[in-house]
Amino acid sequence: MNCKSEFKIYHDAGRLRYSKTKFIKLFCLTCKEAGATPTKKKSWTEKLAESENLPKIEKITNKMSKRWGTGTVVIPAPMEVDEMMRRVPEGKLVTINEIRRSLAKKHKATIGCPMTTGIFAWVAAHAAEEQRQEGKKDITPYWRTLKTGGVINAKYPGGVEGQKELLIKEGHKVIQKGKKYIVVDYEKSVINL
């Protein structure tokens, strides 16, 4: 048995009290004593390619309905989010909310899942940077994907400064508002997917 299968057993049984990362770190210490080998860490590109049982449509739960209303939510596959990020041409922008709207429309759902869409955009950004470091030229232009309000995502590769530089090269103006960096008049450059 390896770390991942042990994690899945605990997760599926509802007995999980740790995040996957913490669980695997804790379990791996036990694994080593038992002579088992911990699983190899996946690359960002491998994580992007994973889509076990995704996309899927779920009914919006009572807990979610307080914020998102009623209907259905699409939980996209990581590659779907990456594909939408790739569609943004130089000089144009997209927001996570626009990607969510497009995913919901594609799957005939009420909304696109805000959490998984954001996470998969983050994975796509890191996969693109990983590919760039491997010498690939045609990568996902993650710096063109903004958070709500035109805010640059500080968690993407290169942080705010790296993305700011790339956006300025493409003709955008970036300003600082408090701790956040915002693309000025981003609405004028946002495309509909």
Buried (B, 14 or more C-beta within 10 A) or exposed (E): EBBBEBBEEBEEEEEBEBEBEEBBEEBBEEBEEEEBEBBEEEBBBEBBBEEEEBBEBEEBEEEBEEEBEEEBBBBBBBBBBBBBBBBBEEEBBBBBBBBBBBBBEBBEBBBBBBEBBBEBBBBBBBBBBBBBEEEEEEBBBBBBBBBEEBBBBBEBBBEBEBBBEBBEEBEBEBEEEEEBBBBEEBEEBBEEB
